[in-house]
Amino acid sequence: MVGEMGSSLSGIKHKLNKTKNKFLRHKILREVYRKFINTYLRFKKRPSILRLEITNVCNANCIICPRLAHKRKLGFMEFGTFKKIIDSSKDLKIKTVLLQNFGEPFLHKSIFKMIGYACKNIENVNVVTNGSLLNNRNIRRLMNTAVKELSVSLDSMNPEVYNKIRRNLNFSDVFRNIENLVLANNSLPKEKRKKIRLTMCKMDINSAEENKFVRYCKTNNLIYTINDVTSWAGLIDADTLSKKRPDMDIKYIFPCKNLFDELVFLWSGEACICCVDINGKFTFGNIRDKSIKEIWNCEKMCNWRKIHLRGKRNKMEICRNCDYQPW
């Protein structure tokens, strides 16, 4: 049910971005809020998606990432912690696990052990990477796993622009890795092929490349996603990066879908409010002490959802400045 609403909200967001009249925008928002509020009220007793930060260490320093504002201790999730999360997920019949949050997952020395265990117990295991460590050896190992989807960031097809955005990475290396990944995937029998998704974060420096990016993806039968740059709840100056960002007044009306759909675990085992909480300031318990079910249904987390349902998310510190739209 919540997933259906997410799909509907994507269309609504598109309609709102095309509607310039402020009165009409708010009229649409009021009508849609009334239509969908009952769906949110019937939120599930378990998450649909788990986002697992197996490390918060990264080999890049991207201009779209608040790396400099990150204050948490750097570390790598222990396999025992990972196993406990996956076992708890299996008990709840959670079908999707995403290996990514605030770090590059392929820096974890046990990533393939983790992928293997997750794939044995979870229906959909997806991995998000900046692509820099997808060498031929790692690609071969990936092709031998049951990973359903691999998402790679490619913010520009222009080497100079890419290197300005993805600082510390090299366009030639990453693009070669993507090409090799596509070739390796296409060599598999159809039933064993992975979904490969390329993602682009749209901003002024790369806005002229959107059509080129889409053509490349379509030519190679790749899934693609183009996102608007976000401020990470005010931690970076997104308006400087993109002067044509869509109006975010929708954020004060709708509850955030992620609160009702997704649970984030940091490398330490702590469950936090969402992927925007990069410093783990708002946590609800540790998997070492509590089950996913206990964390998901704890009083503190339920109260956050109720505040969003009452249309008062702007009263909450991290949500007040958040312009992330997960629809």
Backbone torsions as a table, in degrees:
resi	resn	phi	psi	omega
1	MET	NA	-47.3	179.6
2	VAL	-64.9	-37.9	177.8
3	GLY	-61.1	-38.8	178.6
4	GLU	-63.0	-39.1	179.8
5	MET	-66.3	-38.2	178.5
6	GLY	-58.1	-42.2	179.0
7	SER	-64.1	-42.8	-179.6
8	SER	-65.7	-38.3	-178.0
9	LEU	-66.4	-28.2	176.9
10	SER	-61.0	-43.0	177.8
11	GLY	-66.3	-37.5	179.7
12	ILE	-65.5	-42.7	179.6
13	LYS	-60.5	-41.8	179.0
14	HIS	-62.6	-42.9	179.6
15	LYS	-63.8	-40.6	-179.7
16	LEU	-65.7	-40.7	-179.0
17	ASN	-65.4	-24.8	178.7
18	LYS	-87.7	-14.8	-177.9
19	THR	-94.3	114.1	-176.5
20	LYS	-88.7	-27.3	-177.9
21	ASN	-68.1	120.4	-174.7
22	LYS	-64.7	-37.2	178.8
23	PHE	-62.7	-45.3	-179.8
24	LEU	-65.2	-37.2	178.8
25	ARG	-60.1	-47.0	-177.8
26	HIS	-71.9	-29.2	175.2
27	LYS	-65.1	-44.1	177.0
28	ILE	-60.3	-44.4	-178.3
29	LEU	-61.4	-43.5	-179.4
30	ARG	-64.2	-43.9	-178.9
31	GLU	-64.3	-44.4	-178.2
32	VAL	-68.0	-38.7	179.4
33	TYR	-59.6	-44.7	179.4
34	ARG	-64.2	-36.7	-176.5
35	LYS	-68.3	-37.3	-172.5
36	PHE	-101.8	-8.8	-173.1
37	ILE	-60.4	-36.0	-179.9
38	ASN	-65.8	-31.4	177.0
39	THR	-65.1	-44.5	178.5
40	TYR	-64.2	-37.2	-178.2
41	LEU	-63.0	-25.8	179.2
42	ARG	-95.0	44.2	-177.0
43	PHE	-64.7	152.0	-172.8
44	LYS	-75.8	160.1	179.9
45	LYS	-88.5	6.0	175.8
46	ARG	-150.3	153.7	177.9
47	PRO	-74.6	157.0	174.4
48	SER	-87.7	-29.5	-174.3
49	ILE	-132.8	138.9	171.1
50	LEU	-111.6	131.4	175.4
51	ARG	-108.0	115.5	-175.0
52	LEU	-110.3	119.1	177.2
53	GLU	-89.8	93.7	-178.5
54	ILE	-75.6	-16.3	169.8
55	THR	-159.0	151.8	172.7
56	ASN	-109.0	13.7	174.8
57	VAL	-84.9	139.8	179.7
58	CYS	-138.7	148.9	178.9
59	ASN	-97.9	8.2	178.9
60	ALA	-122.3	164.7	176.5
61	ASN	-137.4	70.5	-171.3
62	CYS	-73.5	148.1	-178.7
63	ILE	-71.6	-16.6	-179.7
64	ILE	-94.6	5.0	-175.7
65	CYS	-118.2	136.4	-179.4
66	PRO	-83.5	47.0	-177.1
67	ARG	-57.0	-37.5	-178.6
68	LEU	-69.6	-21.5	179.4
69	ALA	-90.7	-2.0	-178.0
70	HIS	-78.6	120.0	-175.0
71	LYS	-113.4	-7.0	-178.2
72	ARG	-67.8	154.5	173.6
73	LYS	-62.2	137.9	177.7
74	LEU	-79.7	142.2	-179.4
75	GLY	-172.4	179.2	-178.6
76	PHE	-127.4	134.5	-180.0
77	MET	-63.9	133.0	176.1
78	GLU	-72.0	148.3	-178.3
79	PHE	-62.4	-34.7	178.8
80	GLY	-61.3	-39.1	177.1
81	THR	-66.2	-45.4	178.9
82	PHE	-59.3	-45.7	-178.6
83	LYS	-61.1	-41.1	-179.5
84	LYS	-64.6	-38.6	177.7
85	ILE	-64.1	-46.4	-178.6
86	ILE	-64.6	-42.4	179.3
87	ASP	-62.3	-41.8	178.6
88	SER	-66.9	-35.1	177.7
89	SER	-65.5	-43.0	-179.7
90	LYS	-61.9	-40.7	179.3
91	ASP	-61.6	-32.6	-178.7
92	LEU	-91.7	-0.1	-178.5
93	LYS	61.0	36.0	173.7
94	ILE	-72.9	130.3	-169.7
95	LYS	-99.2	-14.6	-175.2
96	THR	-131.5	128.6	175.2
97	VAL	-125.6	131.0	-179.2
98	LEU	-112.9	119.9	178.5
99	LEU	-90.9	90.5	178.3
100	GLN	172.5	141.7	167.7
101	ASN	-156.3	-89.6	-179.0
102	PHE	-121.2	69.7	179.8
103	GLY	170.9	175.0	178.7
104	GLU	-100.6	109.0	-173.0
105	PRO	-60.3	-28.5	-177.6
106	PHE	-75.9	-0.6	172.0
107	LEU	-80.1	-16.3	179.8
108	HIS	-76.3	125.2	-176.1
109	LYS	-67.1	-19.2	-179.1
110	SER	-105.9	20.4	-173.6
111	ILE	-59.3	-39.7	-177.2
112	PHE	-74.3	-29.1	172.6
113	LYS	-65.3	-41.7	179.0
114	MET	-66.7	-44.7	178.8
115	ILE	-59.9	-44.7	-179.0
116	GLY	-60.9	-44.6	-179.6
117	TYR	-67.0	-41.6	-179.8
118	ALA	-63.2	-43.7	-177.5
119	CYS	-65.0	-26.8	178.3
120	LYS	-73.7	-20.9	-171.5
121	ASN	-120.9	-16.4	-175.9
122	ILE	-123.3	138.7	-175.7
123	GLU	-65.4	-46.9	-176.7
124	ASN	-120.2	111.0	175.6
125	VAL	-113.1	119.5	-177.6
126	ASN	-119.4	145.6	-178.6
127	VAL	-126.1	136.9	177.2
128	VAL	-115.1	131.8	-176.2
129	THR	-144.8	158.2	173.2
130	ASN	-82.7	-5.8	173.2
131	GLY	87.2	-8.6	-173.7
132	SER	-69.5	-25.6	-176.5
133	LEU	-104.6	12.7	178.1
134	LEU	-83.9	63.4	175.8
135	ASN	-74.2	175.3	-175.4
136	ASN	-59.9	-37.8	179.9
137	ARG	-64.0	-47.2	-180.0
138	ASN	-66.5	-35.0	177.4
139	ILE	-63.8	-45.2	178.9
140	ARG	-59.7	-42.1	-179.6
141	ARG	-67.1	-37.4	177.6
142	LEU	-64.0	-40.8	-178.7
143	MET	-63.6	-22.2	179.8
144	ASN	-92.1	6.1	177.1
145	THR	-102.7	173.5	178.0
146	ALA	-100.2	22.6	175.3
147	VAL	-55.8	133.0	-177.7
148	LYS	-84.6	-40.5	-175.7
149	GLU	-142.3	139.1	175.3
150	LEU	-121.7	123.7	-177.8
151	SER	-111.5	127.2	-177.5
152	VAL	-121.6	133.7	179.5
153	SER	-80.6	128.4	176.5
154	LEU	-142.2	88.6	-172.1
155	ASP	-82.6	-6.8	177.9
156	SER	-161.8	146.5	173.9
157	MET	-94.7	0.5	179.6
158	ASN	-102.3	118.7	-176.4
159	PRO	-53.2	-43.6	-177.5
160	GLU	-64.6	-44.6	-180.0
161	VAL	-67.6	-44.7	179.4
162	TYR	-56.4	-47.0	-177.0
163	ASN	-66.9	-25.0	175.4
164	LYS	-74.4	-34.1	-179.2
165	ILE	-80.6	-52.2	-176.4
166	ARG	-98.0	71.6	-177.6
167	ARG	-61.9	142.3	-177.6
168	ASN	82.7	-7.5	175.1
169	LEU	-106.4	168.2	-178.8
170	ASN	-126.6	124.8	-176.5
171	PHE	-55.9	-46.8	-175.8
172	SER	-58.3	-42.6	180.0
173	ASP	-65.3	-47.2	-176.6
174	VAL	-67.0	-43.6	-178.9
175	PHE	-65.8	-38.8	176.2
176	ARG	-61.7	-41.1	178.5
177	ASN	-62.7	-40.5	178.0
178	ILE	-63.5	-45.4	179.3
179	GLU	-60.3	-43.4	179.1
180	ASN	-66.9	-36.0	177.9
181	LEU	-63.6	-45.1	179.6
182	VAL	-62.8	-44.0	179.2
183	LEU	-61.4	-45.3	-179.2
184	ALA	-64.4	-39.9	-179.4
185	ASN	-67.5	-40.9	-179.9
186	ASN	-68.1	-19.8	179.6
187	SER	-80.2	-10.9	179.1
188	LEU	-80.7	155.8	170.3
189	PRO	-57.8	147.1	-174.6
190	LYS	-51.7	-40.2	-175.7
191	GLU	-70.4	-13.1	-178.6
192	LYS	-107.8	-1.8	-178.2
193	ARG	-69.3	146.2	177.1
194	LYS	-88.1	156.9	167.6
195	LYS	-81.9	125.8	177.5
196	ILE	-111.2	124.1	-178.1
197	ARG	-117.0	132.2	170.9
198	LEU	-105.0	137.3	-179.3
199	THR	-119.8	142.0	179.4
200	MET	-127.7	131.0	175.3
201	CYS	-98.0	114.2	-171.8
202	LYS	-81.6	129.2	176.1
203	MET	-152.2	-179.3	-174.2
204	ASP	-60.6	-39.2	-173.7
205	ILE	-67.3	-23.5	-178.2
206	ASN	-124.5	9.7	-174.0
207	SER	-60.8	-30.1	-178.6
208	ALA	-74.8	-8.7	-175.4
209	GLU	-99.0	0.6	-174.1
210	GLU	-56.6	-46.3	-178.7
211	ASN	-65.3	-38.6	178.7
212	LYS	-64.0	-41.8	178.1
213	PHE	-61.5	-45.5	-179.3
214	VAL	-64.5	-42.9	179.3
215	ARG	-61.1	-42.9	179.8
216	TYR	-61.0	-44.7	-179.4
217	CYS	-64.0	-44.3	-179.3
218	LYS	-66.6	-39.9	179.7
219	THR	-61.1	-34.4	-176.7
220	ASN	-102.3	13.3	178.4
221	ASN	55.8	42.9	179.6
222	LEU	-104.1	147.3	171.2
223	ILE	-75.5	148.9	177.6
224	TYR	-142.1	152.6	177.0
225	THR	-135.8	133.3	175.8
226	ILE	-117.4	117.1	-177.1
227	ASN	-109.0	151.5	170.6
228	ASP	-79.4	143.0	177.4
229	VAL	-63.9	141.4	179.6
230	THR	-117.5	164.3	-176.9
231	SER	-92.8	-1.1	-175.9
232	TRP	53.4	54.0	179.0
233	ALA	56.5	39.7	174.3
234	GLY	89.2	8.1	-177.4
235	LEU	-83.0	-21.4	173.2
236	ILE	-130.4	159.0	-178.8
237	ASP	-88.1	83.5	-176.6
238	ALA	-67.2	-29.1	-179.1
239	ASP	-67.6	-27.0	175.5
240	THR	-73.3	-36.6	179.5
241	LEU	-72.8	-33.3	-177.9
242	SER	-142.8	108.5	-177.9
243	LYS	-83.6	-5.2	-178.3
244	LYS	-116.2	31.8	178.9
245	ARG	-67.4	146.9	179.6
246	PRO	-65.5	154.6	177.3
247	ASP	-61.9	132.9	-175.3
248	MET	-102.1	20.9	-178.1
249	ASP	-64.6	-17.4	178.0
250	ILE	-61.9	-25.8	-173.9
251	LYS	-66.9	-24.4	-178.0
252	TYR	-83.5	-9.1	-178.0
253	ILE	-100.2	-50.2	-173.9
254	PHE	-87.9	142.3	167.9
255	PRO	-65.0	154.3	178.4
256	CYS	-77.9	125.9	-178.0
257	LYS	-58.2	-36.1	-175.1
258	ASN	-61.2	-31.2	179.4
259	LEU	-62.8	-23.9	-175.2
260	PHE	-108.0	-1.4	-168.8
261	ASP	-132.9	-28.1	-168.7
262	GLU	-134.2	141.5	176.0
263	LEU	-122.4	133.1	-177.4
264	VAL	-107.5	128.6	173.3
265	PHE	-111.9	126.9	175.6
266	LEU	-80.1	167.8	-174.3
267	TRP	-60.3	-24.5	-179.0
268	SER	-77.6	-10.8	-176.3
269	GLY	99.0	-7.4	177.6
270	GLU	-72.4	138.5	174.6
271	ALA	-96.1	126.4	-178.9
272	CYS	-116.0	172.7	-170.5
273	ILE	-61.5	-40.1	-179.1
274	CYS	-172.8	178.6	-177.7
275	CYS	-68.5	-18.5	180.0
276	VAL	-77.1	-21.3	-179.9
277	ASP	-79.5	73.0	-171.9
278	ILE	-68.1	-22.4	-179.3
279	ASN	-99.9	7.7	177.8
280	GLY	58.0	40.9	-177.5
281	LYS	-77.1	-28.8	-176.0
282	PHE	-119.0	94.5	-175.4
283	THR	-117.1	161.9	-173.7
284	PHE	-128.2	9.2	179.7
285	GLY	134.0	165.1	-177.8
286	ASN	-113.4	139.4	-178.8
287	ILE	-61.0	-19.8	178.2
288	ARG	-68.6	-25.8	-176.0
289	ASP	-112.3	-23.4	-174.7
290	LYS	-133.5	156.1	174.7
291	SER	-83.4	166.1	176.2
292	ILE	-59.5	-41.5	-179.7
293	LYS	-60.4	-41.8	179.5
294	GLU	-66.7	-41.5	179.9
295	ILE	-66.3	-46.8	-175.8
296	TRP	-62.3	-34.3	-175.3
297	ASN	-105.9	13.5	-179.8
298	CYS	-67.2	156.4	-175.5
299	GLU	-58.9	-40.4	-177.6
300	LYS	-61.7	-44.6	-178.4
301	MET	-71.4	-38.3	177.6
302	CYS	-63.2	-36.1	178.7
303	ASN	-66.5	-36.0	176.4
304	TRP	-61.5	-43.2	-179.7
305	ARG	-63.6	-41.0	-178.8
306	LYS	-63.6	-39.1	178.1
307	ILE	-62.2	-41.9	177.4
308	HIS	-65.2	-40.3	-179.2
309	LEU	-65.6	-27.4	178.5
310	ARG	-83.8	3.4	179.0
311	GLY	74.1	24.9	-176.0
312	LYS	-115.2	28.5	-178.2
313	ARG	-63.3	-23.2	178.0
314	ASN	-71.3	-6.7	176.4
315	LYS	-85.9	-10.3	-175.7
316	MET	-99.5	135.5	-170.6
317	GLU	-53.6	-55.4	-174.8
318	ILE	-75.5	-29.8	-178.0
319	CYS	-79.7	-25.3	-176.3
320	ARG	-59.5	-41.3	-175.9
321	ASN	-102.3	8.3	-175.1
322	CYS	-83.6	129.1	177.8
323	ASP	-116.4	15.9	177.4
324	TYR	-77.5	131.0	-178.3
325	GLN	-119.3	95.7	-174.5
326	PRO	-84.0	43.4	-179.5
327	TRP	-110.7	NA	NA
